[in-house]
Amino acid sequence: MTDIRDDVRTGFAELYGYEPSGLWSAPGRVNLIGEHTDYNEGFVLPLAIDRRTVIALGLRQDRVARVASDFADEVVQIDLAELSPETVHGWSAYPLGVAWALGQHGADLAAVPGFDVYIESDVPVGAGLSSSAAIESAVALALNDVWQLGLDRPTLARVGQLAENRVVGAPTGIMDQSASLLGRKDSAVFLDCRSLEAQIVDLGFDAAGLVLLIMDTGVSHSHATGGYAERRASCELGARELGVESLRDVGVDDLDRARGILDDVTFRRVRHVVTENQRVLDTVRTLREEGPAAIGDLLDASHVSMRDDFEISVPELDLAVETAQSNGALGARMTGGGFGGAAIALVRADDLSRLQVAIDGAFAEHGYGQPDTFVVTAAQGASREP
């Protein structure tokens, strides 16, 4: 990560004409299991990955905020007094939305100084690896430091979620920001999205001779539009009709009753969330009791549920998963919000090259664009950089 740090520091100085106060970074994340359960107050098991967003930030003498990045041509400028969900748009909604959301969590935006930010990232965009939460978490940690707000990391995760929900307009849960801020090396974050209690779970992939392969289909998606919001609304409808606060309160044993109350589509959406919650719990137990080589069937079952009940997969994701499964993967599933993005496969290290070749061949045979396949490892969460 030395190169990107140097690039960010240089980019900031060239753009703004002075040296930054410091550098902060935050990782993307991949969700091992637990999809669309977070906004239903359920359970998730993400891990921070070794792809990071790095920001340089400098404090100003006025109350102006300026943000720029290597992936956008413009420098966006706004007075802190004018920050609101209605006044920021496009990519700048991620960093500027965090500043606004900190104001909703106690920061006095009439008293804090303005800032300049420059951003670079090697987290793939649109792949379901939460490039957005990496930006939000890095900016939240940086502003918490320089504004001396004293907020803890679970609160900063809520800040990032608020920015995503209200300013970006994506109805996502708190999983992504929690993983980016709380992640630990060689571990996953077992998060209860109702209590926000987080436990660190050792993965043990390396000791077991396993690697986690990302299969980025190149099919881009957006949480701020379309199907994601529809799925969330369907879950909320199901909870109302079942008379519960959220689908967290529905167990696997309740599904027979739910089938008699709900229409078919709503029932299948509910069934996915309920069974996915149970799969998260089973995965945590299995990791602790049997080790990572035993979780493959749970990953496979998760994909079937997302494909058939929640209907958020696409043909490219299904092909990646099926090809991995038939070429030695212990388990595979799409990951992220769906409608594109990436799938993951838990693979023996010795089988990795053969599997990657098979995936490239399968995509070419079906006339799809070449996927990007790469291994990720569980990494440390957001931090201030030296």
VEXBA-640566 format. One record per residue: residue in three letters; x, y, z of N, C-alpha, C in turn. Coordinates in steps of 0.2 Angstrom, whole numbers. Layout:
# residues N
('ALA',(X,Y,Z),(X,Y,Z),(X,Y,Z)),
...
# end
This chain:
# residues 386
('MET',(4,-6,0),(0,0,0),(4,6,0)),
('THR',(11,6,0),(15,11,0),(14,16,-6)),
('ASP',(13,13,-12),(13,17,-18),(7,21,-17)),
('ILE',(1,18,-16),(-5,22,-15),(-5,28,-10)),
('ARG',(-1,27,-5),(-1,32,0),(4,38,-3)),
('ASP',(9,36,-6),(13,41,-9),(9,45,-14)),
('ASP',(5,41,-18),(1,44,-24),(-4,49,-21)),
('VAL',(-7,47,-15),(-12,51,-12),(-9,58,-9)),
('ARG',(-3,57,-6),(0,63,-3),(2,68,-8)),
('THR',(5,65,-14),(7,69,-19),(1,72,-23)),
('GLY',(-4,69,-24),(-10,71,-27),(-13,77,-23)),
('PHE',(-13,76,-17),(-16,81,-12),(-12,88,-13)),
('ALA',(-5,87,-12),(-1,93,-13),(-1,97,-19)),
('GLU',(-1,93,-25),(-2,96,-31),(-8,99,-32)),
('LEU',(-14,97,-30),(-20,100,-31),(-22,106,-27)),
('TYR',(-20,105,-20),(-22,110,-15),(-16,115,-14)),
('GLY',(-10,113,-15),(-4,118,-14),(-1,118,-7)),
('TYR',(-3,113,-3),(0,112,3),(0,105,5)),
('GLU',(4,103,11),(4,96,13),(-2,95,17)),
('PRO',(-5,89,17),(-10,87,21),(-9,86,28)),
('SER',(-14,86,33),(-13,85,40),(-11,78,41)),
('GLY',(-14,73,37),(-13,66,38),(-16,62,33)),
('LEU',(-15,56,33),(-18,51,29),(-22,46,33)),
('TRP',(-27,44,30),(-31,39,33),(-34,34,28)),
('SER',(-35,27,30),(-37,23,25),(-42,18,28)),
('ALA',(-46,15,24),(-51,10,26),(-52,5,20)),
('PRO',(-53,-1,22),(-54,-7,17),(-61,-8,15)),
('GLY',(-61,-10,9),(-67,-13,6),(-69,-19,10)),
('ARG',(-74,-23,9),(-76,-29,12),(-79,-34,8)),
('VAL',(-79,-40,10),(-83,-45,6),(-87,-49,12)),
('ASN',(-93,-50,10),(-97,-53,15),(-96,-61,14)),
('LEU',(-94,-64,19),(-93,-72,18),(-100,-75,18)),
('ILE',(-105,-73,22),(-112,-75,22),(-116,-70,26)),
('GLY',(-122,-70,24),(-127,-65,27),(-129,-60,23)),
('GLU',(-133,-61,18),(-135,-56,13),(-142,-53,14)),
('HIS',(-143,-47,14),(-149,-43,15),(-152,-45,21)),
('THR',(-148,-47,26),(-150,-48,33),(-149,-42,37)),
('ASP',(-145,-38,35),(-143,-32,40),(-148,-27,41)),
('TYR',(-152,-25,36),(-157,-20,37),(-163,-24,40)),
('ASN',(-163,-30,40),(-169,-34,44),(-167,-36,51)),
('GLU',(-162,-32,54),(-159,-33,61),(-157,-40,62)),
('GLY',(-154,-43,57),(-151,-50,58),(-144,-50,59)),
('PHE',(-141,-56,56),(-134,-57,57),(-130,-57,51)),
('VAL',(-124,-55,51),(-120,-55,45),(-113,-57,47)),
('LEU',(-109,-59,42),(-102,-61,44),(-97,-59,38)),
('PRO',(-96,-52,38),(-91,-50,33),(-84,-50,35)),
('LEU',(-79,-48,31),(-72,-47,33),(-70,-41,29)),
('ALA',(-66,-37,32),(-62,-32,28),(-57,-35,24)),
('ILE',(-56,-33,18),(-51,-36,13),(-45,-31,12)),
('ASP',(-40,-34,9),(-34,-31,8),(-34,-26,1)),
('ARG',(-39,-23,0),(-40,-18,-5),(-43,-12,-1)),
('ARG',(-39,-6,-2),(-41,0,3),(-42,6,-1)),
('THR',(-46,11,2),(-46,18,0),(-42,22,5)),
('VAL',(-38,26,2),(-34,30,6),(-36,38,4)),
('ILE',(-36,42,10),(-38,49,9),(-32,53,12)),
('ALA',(-31,59,9),(-27,64,12),(-31,69,14)),
('LEU',(-31,72,20),(-35,77,23),(-31,83,26)),
('GLY',(-33,89,24),(-30,95,27),(-35,100,30)),
('LEU',(-34,103,35),(-39,107,38),(-38,114,35)),
('ARG',(-43,118,34),(-43,125,31),(-45,130,37)),
('GLN',(-44,136,35),(-45,142,40),(-52,144,39)),
('ASP',(-56,142,34),(-62,144,33),(-67,138,35)),
('ARG',(-73,139,32),(-78,133,33),(-80,130,27)),
('VAL',(-76,130,22),(-77,127,16),(-74,120,16)),
('ALA',(-78,115,13),(-76,108,11),(-74,107,4)),
('ARG',(-69,104,2),(-67,103,-5),(-65,95,-5)),
('VAL',(-68,92,-10),(-66,85,-11),(-64,83,-18)),
('ALA',(-59,79,-19),(-57,77,-25),(-54,70,-25)),
('SER',(-54,67,-31),(-51,60,-31),(-48,59,-38)),
('ASP',(-45,53,-38),(-41,51,-45),(-46,48,-49)),
('PHE',(-53,47,-47),(-58,44,-51),(-63,49,-54)),
('ALA',(-62,55,-52),(-67,60,-54),(-63,67,-57)),
('ASP',(-65,70,-62),(-62,76,-64),(-63,82,-60)),
('GLU',(-68,82,-57),(-70,89,-54),(-68,89,-46)),
('VAL',(-66,95,-44),(-66,97,-37),(-72,99,-35)),
('VAL',(-76,96,-30),(-82,98,-27),(-81,102,-21)),
('GLN',(-84,108,-21),(-83,113,-16),(-90,115,-13)),
('ILE',(-90,116,-6),(-97,118,-3),(-95,121,4)),
('ASP',(-99,125,6),(-98,128,13),(-102,123,18)),
('LEU',(-99,122,23),(-101,117,28),(-108,119,30)),
('ALA',(-110,125,30),(-117,128,32),(-122,126,27)),
('GLU',(-120,124,21),(-125,122,16),(-125,115,15)),
('LEU',(-122,111,19),(-122,104,18),(-129,101,20)),
('SER',(-132,97,16),(-138,94,17),(-139,88,12)),
('PRO',(-144,84,13),(-145,78,8),(-147,81,1)),
('GLU',(-149,87,1),(-152,90,-5),(-146,94,-9)),
('THR',(-141,95,-6),(-136,100,-9),(-130,96,-12)),
('VAL',(-129,90,-10),(-123,86,-13),(-125,80,-17)),
('HIS',(-122,79,-23),(-124,74,-27),(-118,70,-30)),
('GLY',(-120,65,-34),(-114,61,-37),(-109,58,-32)),
('TRP',(-103,57,-35),(-98,53,-31),(-97,57,-24)),
('SER',(-97,64,-24),(-95,68,-18),(-100,67,-13)),
('ALA',(-106,64,-14),(-111,62,-9),(-108,58,-3)),
('TYR',(-103,54,-5),(-100,49,-1),(-96,53,5)),
('PRO',(-91,56,3),(-87,60,8),(-91,66,11)),
('LEU',(-94,70,7),(-98,75,10),(-104,73,14)),
('GLY',(-107,68,12),(-112,65,16),(-110,63,23)),
('VAL',(-104,61,24),(-101,59,30),(-100,65,35)),
('ALA',(-98,71,32),(-98,77,36),(-104,79,38)),
('TRP',(-109,79,34),(-116,80,36),(-119,76,41)),
('ALA',(-117,69,40),(-120,64,45),(-116,65,52)),
('LEU',(-110,67,52),(-107,69,59),(-110,74,62)),
('GLY',(-113,79,58),(-117,85,61),(-123,82,65)),
('GLN',(-126,77,62),(-132,73,65),(-130,69,71)),
('HIS',(-123,68,72),(-121,64,78),(-117,69,83)),
('GLY',(-118,75,83),(-116,79,88),(-110,84,86)),
('ALA',(-107,84,80),(-102,88,78),(-106,95,76)),
('ASP',(-103,100,78),(-106,107,77),(-103,110,71)),
('LEU',(-107,109,65),(-104,111,59),(-103,119,58)),
('ALA',(-106,122,63),(-105,130,63),(-99,132,67)),
('ALA',(-95,127,70),(-89,128,74),(-83,125,71)),
('VAL',(-84,119,68),(-78,115,66),(-75,119,59)),
('PRO',(-68,118,58),(-65,121,52),(-67,117,46)),
('GLY',(-66,120,40),(-67,117,34),(-61,112,33)),
('PHE',(-62,108,27),(-56,104,25),(-56,103,18)),
('ASP',(-50,100,16),(-49,98,9),(-47,90,9)),
('VAL',(-50,87,5),(-49,79,5),(-47,77,-3)),
('TYR',(-42,73,-3),(-41,69,-9),(-41,62,-8)),
('ILE',(-44,58,-13),(-45,51,-12),(-42,47,-18)),
('GLU',(-39,41,-16),(-38,36,-21),(-40,29,-18)),
('SER',(-41,24,-22),(-43,18,-20),(-41,12,-25)),
('ASP',(-40,7,-22),(-39,1,-26),(-45,-4,-24)),
('VAL',(-50,-2,-21),(-56,-6,-20),(-60,-6,-27)),
('PRO',(-62,-12,-30),(-65,-11,-36),(-72,-8,-35)),
('VAL',(-74,-4,-40),(-81,-1,-40),(-86,-5,-43)),
('GLY',(-92,-6,-40),(-97,-9,-43),(-97,-17,-42)),
('ALA',(-92,-19,-39),(-91,-26,-38),(-94,-29,-32)),
('GLY',(-98,-25,-28),(-101,-28,-22),(-96,-29,-16)),
('LEU',(-90,-25,-17),(-85,-25,-12),(-85,-19,-7)),
('SER',(-90,-15,-8),(-91,-9,-4),(-86,-4,-4)),
('SER',(-84,-2,-10),(-80,4,-11),(-83,10,-8)),
('SER',(-90,10,-8),(-93,16,-5),(-91,17,3)),
('ALA',(-92,11,6),(-91,11,13),(-84,12,15)),
('ALA',(-79,10,11),(-72,12,12),(-71,19,12)),
('ILE',(-74,23,7),(-73,30,7),(-76,33,13)),
('GLU',(-83,31,15),(-86,34,21),(-82,33,27)),
('SER',(-80,27,28),(-76,25,34),(-70,29,35)),
('ALA',(-66,29,29),(-60,33,30),(-61,41,31)),
('VAL',(-66,43,28),(-68,50,29),(-70,51,37)),
('ALA',(-74,47,39),(-77,47,46),(-72,47,51)),
('LEU',(-67,42,50),(-61,42,55),(-57,48,55)),
('ALA',(-56,51,49),(-52,56,48),(-55,63,51)),
('LEU',(-61,64,50),(-64,70,53),(-66,69,60)),
('ASN',(-67,63,62),(-67,61,70),(-61,63,73)),
('ASP',(-55,62,70),(-49,64,73),(-47,71,73)),
('VAL',(-48,74,67),(-46,81,66),(-51,86,69)),
('TRP',(-57,84,70),(-62,88,73),(-63,86,81)),
('GLN',(-59,81,83),(-58,79,90),(-65,78,93)),
('LEU',(-69,73,89),(-76,72,91),(-76,66,96)),
('GLY',(-72,62,96),(-71,57,101),(-77,51,100)),
('LEU',(-79,50,94),(-84,45,93),(-81,38,92)),
('ASP',(-84,33,95),(-81,26,94),(-83,23,87)),
('ARG',(-80,18,86),(-81,15,79),(-88,13,78)),
('PRO',(-91,9,82),(-98,8,81),(-102,14,79)),
('THR',(-101,20,82),(-105,26,81),(-103,28,74)),
('LEU',(-96,28,72),(-94,30,65),(-97,26,60)),
('ALA',(-98,19,61),(-102,15,57),(-109,18,55)),
('ARG',(-112,20,61),(-119,22,60),(-119,29,56)),
('VAL',(-113,33,57),(-113,39,53),(-112,37,46)),
('GLY',(-108,32,44),(-107,30,37),(-114,28,34)),
('GLN',(-118,24,38),(-124,21,36),(-129,27,35)),
('LEU',(-129,32,39),(-134,38,38),(-132,42,32)),
('ALA',(-125,43,31),(-123,46,24),(-126,42,18)),
('GLU',(-125,36,19),(-127,31,13),(-135,32,12)),
('ASN',(-138,31,17),(-146,31,17),(-149,38,15)),
('ARG',(-147,43,18),(-150,50,18),(-147,54,12)),
('VAL',(-140,54,11),(-137,58,6),(-136,54,0)),
('VAL',(-133,48,0),(-132,45,-6),(-139,42,-9)),
('GLY',(-143,40,-4),(-150,38,-6),(-150,30,-7)),
('ALA',(-146,27,-4),(-146,19,-5),(-148,16,2)),
('PRO',(-153,12,2),(-156,10,8),(-153,4,11)),
('THR',(-146,5,12),(-142,-1,14),(-142,-1,22)),
('GLY',(-140,-7,25),(-139,-8,32),(-132,-6,34)),
('ILE',(-131,-8,40),(-125,-6,43),(-119,-10,42)),
('MET',(-120,-16,39),(-114,-21,38),(-108,-18,35)),
('ASP',(-108,-15,30),(-102,-13,26),(-98,-8,30)),
('GLN',(-101,-3,33),(-97,1,37),(-94,-2,43)),
('SER',(-98,-7,46),(-95,-10,52),(-89,-14,50)),
('ALA',(-90,-18,45),(-84,-22,42),(-78,-18,41)),
('SER',(-79,-12,38),(-73,-8,36),(-70,-5,42)),
('LEU',(-74,-3,47),(-71,0,53),(-69,-5,59)),
('LEU',(-72,-11,59),(-70,-16,64),(-66,-22,62)),
('GLY',(-65,-22,56),(-61,-28,53),(-55,-30,57)),
('ARG',(-53,-36,57),(-46,-38,60),(-43,-43,55)),
('LYS',(-36,-43,55),(-33,-47,51),(-34,-55,52)),
('ASP',(-35,-58,47),(-36,-66,47),(-43,-67,51)),
('SER',(-47,-63,51),(-54,-64,55),(-60,-61,51)),
('ALA',(-66,-63,53),(-72,-60,51),(-75,-57,56)),
('VAL',(-80,-52,55),(-84,-49,60),(-91,-52,60)),
('PHE',(-92,-55,66),(-99,-58,67),(-103,-52,70)),
('LEU',(-108,-49,66),(-111,-43,68),(-119,-45,69)),
('ASP',(-121,-43,75),(-128,-43,77),(-131,-36,75)),
('CYS',(-135,-36,69),(-137,-29,67),(-143,-26,71)),
('ARG',(-145,-30,76),(-150,-27,80),(-147,-23,86)),
('SER',(-142,-27,90),(-139,-24,95),(-133,-21,93)),
('LEU',(-130,-22,87),(-124,-19,85),(-118,-22,89)),
('GLU',(-119,-28,92),(-113,-31,96),(-109,-35,90)),
('ALA',(-103,-34,91),(-98,-37,86),(-93,-42,89)),
('GLN',(-92,-48,86),(-88,-52,89),(-83,-54,83)),
('ILE',(-76,-55,85),(-71,-57,80),(-71,-64,80)),
('VAL',(-71,-67,73),(-71,-74,72),(-65,-76,68)),
('ASP',(-61,-80,71),(-55,-82,67),(-57,-86,61)),
('LEU',(-54,-85,55),(-56,-89,49),(-52,-95,48)),
('GLY',(-45,-94,49),(-41,-100,49),(-40,-103,41)),
('PHE',(-41,-98,37),(-40,-100,30),(-33,-103,28)),
('ASP',(-28,-99,30),(-21,-100,28),(-19,-107,31)),
('ALA',(-21,-108,37),(-18,-114,41),(-22,-120,38)),
('ALA',(-28,-119,35),(-31,-125,32),(-29,-125,24)),
('GLY',(-25,-121,22),(-23,-122,15),(-28,-119,10)),
('LEU',(-32,-114,12),(-38,-112,8),(-37,-105,7)),
('VAL',(-40,-102,1),(-40,-95,-1),(-47,-93,-3)),
('LEU',(-48,-87,-2),(-55,-84,-4),(-54,-81,-11)),
('LEU',(-57,-83,-16),(-57,-81,-22),(-63,-76,-24)),
('ILE',(-61,-70,-26),(-66,-65,-29),(-67,-66,-36)),
('MET',(-73,-67,-38),(-75,-68,-46),(-79,-62,-47)),
('ASP',(-76,-56,-50),(-79,-50,-51),(-82,-51,-59)),
('THR',(-89,-51,-59),(-92,-52,-66),(-91,-46,-71)),
('GLY',(-90,-40,-68),(-90,-34,-72),(-96,-32,-73)),
('VAL',(-102,-35,-71),(-108,-32,-71),(-109,-27,-66)),
('SER',(-110,-21,-67),(-110,-16,-62),(-117,-15,-59)),
('HIS',(-118,-13,-53),(-124,-12,-50),(-124,-6,-46)),
('SER',(-130,-4,-44),(-131,2,-39),(-136,1,-34)),
('HIS',(-134,2,-28),(-139,1,-22),(-144,6,-22)),
('ALA',(-143,12,-25),(-148,18,-25),(-154,17,-29)),
('THR',(-154,12,-34),(-159,12,-38),(-162,5,-38)),
('GLY',(-168,4,-40),(-171,-2,-42),(-172,-7,-37)),
('GLY',(-169,-13,-39),(-171,-19,-36),(-169,-20,-28)),
('TYR',(-164,-17,-26),(-162,-17,-19),(-168,-14,-15)),
('ALA',(-170,-8,-17),(-175,-5,-13),(-182,-9,-13)),
('GLU',(-183,-12,-19),(-189,-16,-19),(-189,-22,-14)),
('ARG',(-183,-25,-14),(-182,-31,-9),(-183,-28,-2)),
('ARG',(-180,-23,0),(-181,-20,6),(-188,-19,8)),
('ALA',(-191,-16,3),(-199,-14,4),(-203,-21,5)),
('SER',(-201,-26,2),(-204,-32,2),(-203,-36,9)),
('CYS',(-197,-35,12),(-195,-37,18),(-199,-34,24)),
('GLU',(-200,-27,23),(-204,-23,28),(-211,-25,27)),
('LEU',(-214,-26,21),(-221,-28,21),(-222,-35,24)),
('GLY',(-217,-40,23),(-218,-46,26),(-218,-46,34)),
('ALA',(-213,-42,37),(-213,-41,44),(-220,-38,46)),
('ARG',(-223,-33,43),(-229,-30,45),(-235,-35,45)),
('GLU',(-235,-39,39),(-240,-44,39),(-240,-50,44)),
('LEU',(-234,-51,46),(-233,-56,51),(-233,-53,58)),
('GLY',(-234,-47,59),(-235,-44,65),(-228,-43,69)),
('VAL',(-223,-43,66),(-216,-42,70),(-213,-36,68)),
('GLU',(-208,-34,73),(-204,-28,72),(-200,-28,66)),
('SER',(-197,-34,65),(-192,-35,59),(-192,-43,58)),
('LEU',(-189,-44,52),(-189,-52,51),(-184,-55,55)),
('ARG',(-180,-52,59),(-176,-55,64),(-180,-59,69)),
('ASP',(-186,-57,70),(-191,-60,75),(-194,-66,72)),
('VAL',(-193,-68,66),(-196,-74,63),(-190,-79,62)),
('GLY',(-192,-85,65),(-187,-91,65),(-189,-96,59)),
('VAL',(-185,-100,58),(-186,-105,53),(-192,-109,55)),
('ASP',(-194,-110,61),(-200,-114,63),(-206,-110,62)),
('ASP',(-206,-104,60),(-211,-100,59),(-213,-99,51)),
('LEU',(-209,-102,47),(-210,-102,40),(-217,-105,38)),
('ASP',(-219,-111,41),(-225,-114,38),(-231,-109,40)),
('ARG',(-231,-106,45),(-236,-101,47),(-236,-95,42)),
('ALA',(-230,-93,40),(-229,-87,36),(-231,-89,29)),
('ARG',(-231,-95,27),(-233,-97,20),(-240,-96,19)),
('GLY',(-244,-97,25),(-251,-96,24),(-254,-89,25)),
('ILE',(-249,-84,27),(-251,-77,27),(-249,-73,22)),
('LEU',(-243,-74,19),(-240,-70,14),(-241,-72,7)),
('ASP',(-241,-68,2),(-242,-70,-5),(-235,-73,-7)),
('ASP',(-235,-76,-12),(-229,-81,-14),(-222,-77,-14)),
('VAL',(-222,-71,-18),(-216,-67,-18),(-214,-65,-12)),
('THR',(-218,-62,-8),(-216,-59,-1),(-214,-65,3)),
('PHE',(-217,-71,3),(-215,-77,7),(-208,-79,5)),
('ARG',(-206,-79,-1),(-200,-81,-3),(-194,-76,-1)),
('ARG',(-196,-70,-1),(-191,-65,1),(-190,-66,9)),
('VAL',(-195,-67,12),(-195,-68,19),(-191,-75,21)),
('ARG',(-192,-80,17),(-189,-86,18),(-181,-85,17)),
('HIS',(-179,-81,12),(-172,-80,11),(-169,-77,17)),
('VAL',(-172,-72,20),(-169,-68,26),(-169,-73,32)),
('VAL',(-174,-76,33),(-175,-81,39),(-170,-86,39)),
('THR',(-169,-90,33),(-164,-95,32),(-157,-93,32)),
('GLU',(-156,-87,29),(-149,-84,29),(-147,-82,36)),
('ASN',(-151,-79,40),(-149,-78,47),(-147,-85,50)),
('GLN',(-150,-90,49),(-148,-96,52),(-142,-99,49)),
('ARG',(-141,-98,42),(-134,-100,39),(-129,-96,42)),
('VAL',(-130,-90,44),(-124,-86,47),(-122,-89,54)),
('LEU',(-127,-90,58),(-126,-93,64),(-123,-100,64)),
('ASP',(-125,-104,59),(-122,-111,58),(-115,-110,55)),
('THR',(-113,-105,51),(-107,-104,49),(-102,-102,54)),
('VAL',(-104,-97,59),(-100,-96,64),(-98,-102,69)),
('ARG',(-104,-105,70),(-103,-112,74),(-98,-116,71)),
('THR',(-99,-117,64),(-95,-122,61),(-87,-120,61)),
('LEU',(-86,-114,59),(-79,-111,59),(-76,-112,66)),
('ARG',(-80,-111,71),(-77,-112,78),(-76,-120,80)),
('GLU',(-80,-124,78),(-80,-131,80),(-77,-136,75)),
('GLU',(-77,-134,69),(-75,-139,64),(-69,-136,59)),
('GLY',(-69,-129,58),(-64,-126,54),(-67,-124,47)),
('PRO',(-63,-120,44),(-66,-117,37),(-68,-122,32)),
('ALA',(-65,-128,32),(-66,-132,26),(-73,-135,27)),
('ALA',(-76,-134,32),(-83,-137,33),(-89,-132,31)),
('ILE',(-87,-126,29),(-93,-122,28),(-95,-121,21)),
('GLY',(-92,-125,17),(-94,-125,9),(-101,-126,8)),
('ASP',(-105,-131,11),(-112,-132,10),(-116,-126,11)),
('LEU',(-114,-122,17),(-118,-116,19),(-117,-111,14)),
('LEU',(-111,-110,11),(-110,-105,5),(-115,-107,-1)),
('ASP',(-115,-113,-2),(-119,-115,-8),(-126,-114,-7)),
('ALA',(-128,-116,-1),(-136,-115,0),(-137,-108,0)),
('SER',(-133,-103,2),(-134,-96,2),(-135,-94,-5)),
('HIS',(-131,-96,-9),(-132,-94,-16),(-139,-96,-19)),
('VAL',(-141,-102,-18),(-147,-105,-20),(-153,-101,-18)),
('SER',(-153,-99,-11),(-158,-95,-8),(-158,-88,-12)),
('MET',(-152,-85,-13),(-152,-78,-16),(-154,-78,-23)),
('ARG',(-153,-84,-27),(-155,-85,-34),(-162,-86,-34)),
('ASP',(-165,-90,-30),(-172,-93,-31),(-177,-89,-27)),
('ASP',(-175,-88,-21),(-180,-85,-16),(-180,-77,-16)),
('PHE',(-174,-74,-16),(-173,-67,-16),(-172,-64,-23)),
('GLU',(-170,-68,-28),(-170,-67,-35),(-166,-60,-36)),
('ILE',(-159,-61,-34),(-155,-55,-35),(-149,-57,-38)),
('SER',(-148,-63,-41),(-143,-65,-45),(-144,-63,-52)),
('VAL',(-138,-64,-56),(-139,-63,-63),(-135,-69,-66)),
('PRO',(-136,-70,-73),(-133,-76,-76),(-126,-76,-75)),
('GLU',(-122,-71,-75),(-115,-71,-75),(-113,-73,-68)),
('LEU',(-117,-71,-63),(-115,-73,-56),(-116,-81,-55)),
('ASP',(-122,-83,-58),(-124,-90,-58),(-118,-94,-61)),
('LEU',(-116,-92,-67),(-111,-96,-70),(-104,-96,-66)),
('ALA',(-102,-90,-63),(-96,-90,-59),(-97,-95,-54)),
('VAL',(-102,-95,-50),(-103,-100,-44),(-103,-107,-47)),
('GLU',(-107,-109,-52),(-108,-116,-54),(-101,-118,-57)),
('THR',(-97,-114,-60),(-91,-116,-63),(-86,-117,-57)),
('ALA',(-86,-113,-52),(-82,-114,-46),(-83,-121,-43)),
('GLN',(-90,-122,-42),(-92,-128,-38),(-90,-134,-42)),
('SER',(-90,-134,-49),(-88,-140,-53),(-81,-141,-54)),
('ASN',(-77,-136,-52),(-70,-136,-53),(-66,-136,-46)),
('GLY',(-69,-139,-41),(-65,-140,-35),(-66,-135,-29)),
('ALA',(-70,-130,-30),(-72,-125,-24),(-76,-129,-19)),
('LEU',(-74,-128,-13),(-78,-131,-7),(-85,-128,-6)),
('GLY',(-85,-122,-8),(-92,-118,-8),(-91,-112,-12)),
('ALA',(-97,-109,-15),(-97,-103,-18),(-104,-100,-18)),
('ARG',(-104,-93,-18),(-110,-89,-18),(-109,-82,-21)),
('MET',(-114,-79,-23),(-113,-72,-25),(-113,-68,-18)),
('THR',(-110,-63,-19),(-109,-59,-12),(-111,-51,-14)),
('GLY',(-113,-48,-9),(-115,-41,-10),(-123,-41,-11)),
('GLY',(-125,-35,-13),(-132,-33,-14),(-135,-37,-20)),
('GLY',(-132,-39,-25),(-134,-42,-30),(-135,-38,-36)),
('PHE',(-139,-41,-41),(-140,-38,-48),(-133,-36,-51)),
('GLY',(-128,-40,-50),(-122,-39,-53),(-116,-40,-48)),
('GLY',(-110,-37,-49),(-105,-38,-44),(-101,-44,-44)),
('ALA',(-100,-47,-39),(-95,-52,-38),(-98,-58,-34)),
('ALA',(-95,-64,-36),(-96,-70,-32),(-89,-72,-28)),
('ILE',(-90,-76,-23),(-84,-79,-20),(-84,-86,-20)),
('ALA',(-78,-89,-19),(-77,-96,-19),(-72,-98,-14)),
('LEU',(-73,-102,-10),(-68,-105,-5),(-65,-111,-8)),
('VAL',(-58,-110,-9),(-54,-114,-14),(-48,-117,-10)),
('ARG',(-46,-123,-11),(-40,-125,-9),(-34,-122,-13)),
('ALA',(-29,-119,-10),(-24,-115,-14),(-21,-119,-20)),
('ASP',(-21,-126,-19),(-18,-130,-25),(-23,-130,-31)),
('ASP',(-29,-128,-30),(-34,-129,-35),(-35,-122,-38)),
('LEU',(-32,-117,-36),(-34,-110,-38),(-33,-108,-45)),
('SER',(-27,-110,-48),(-25,-108,-55),(-30,-112,-60)),
('ARG',(-31,-118,-58),(-36,-122,-62),(-43,-119,-62)),
('LEU',(-45,-117,-57),(-52,-114,-56),(-52,-108,-60)),
('GLN',(-47,-103,-59),(-47,-97,-63),(-47,-98,-70)),
('VAL',(-43,-103,-73),(-44,-104,-80),(-50,-107,-82)),
('ALA',(-54,-111,-78),(-60,-113,-80),(-65,-108,-80)),
('ILE',(-65,-103,-75),(-70,-97,-75),(-69,-93,-81)),
('ASP',(-63,-92,-83),(-61,-88,-89),(-64,-91,-95)),
('GLY',(-63,-98,-96),(-66,-101,-102),(-73,-102,-102)),
('ALA',(-76,-102,-96),(-84,-103,-96),(-87,-96,-98)),
('PHE',(-84,-91,-96),(-87,-84,-98),(-86,-83,-105)),
('ALA',(-80,-85,-108),(-79,-84,-115),(-84,-88,-119)),
('GLU',(-85,-94,-117),(-89,-99,-120),(-96,-96,-120)),
('HIS',(-99,-92,-115),(-105,-90,-115),(-106,-83,-118)),
('GLY',(-100,-80,-121),(-100,-73,-124),(-100,-68,-119)),
('TYR',(-98,-69,-112),(-98,-64,-107),(-91,-60,-108)),
('GLY',(-91,-54,-105),(-84,-51,-104),(-80,-55,-99)),
('GLN',(-73,-54,-100),(-69,-58,-96),(-69,-56,-88)),
('PRO',(-70,-60,-84),(-71,-58,-77),(-64,-57,-74)),
('ASP',(-64,-53,-68),(-58,-52,-65),(-58,-56,-59)),
('THR',(-53,-61,-58),(-53,-65,-52),(-47,-64,-48)),
('PHE',(-47,-63,-42),(-42,-62,-38),(-43,-64,-31)),
('VAL',(-38,-66,-27),(-38,-68,-20),(-38,-62,-15)),
('VAL',(-42,-62,-10),(-42,-57,-5),(-40,-61,2)),
('THR',(-37,-57,6),(-36,-60,13),(-40,-55,18)),
('ALA',(-41,-57,24),(-45,-53,29),(-39,-48,32)),
('ALA',(-41,-42,32),(-37,-37,33),(-39,-32,39)),
('GLN',(-35,-28,42),(-36,-24,47),(-41,-18,45)),
('GLY',(-45,-16,50),(-50,-11,48),(-47,-4,47)),
('ALA',(-51,1,47),(-49,8,45),(-44,10,50)),
('SER',(-39,15,48),(-34,17,52),(-31,23,50)),
('ARG',(-27,27,54),(-23,32,52),(-16,30,49)),
('GLU',(-14,32,44),(-8,30,41),(-2,34,43)),
('PRO',(4,30,43),(10,34,45),(12,39,40)),
# end
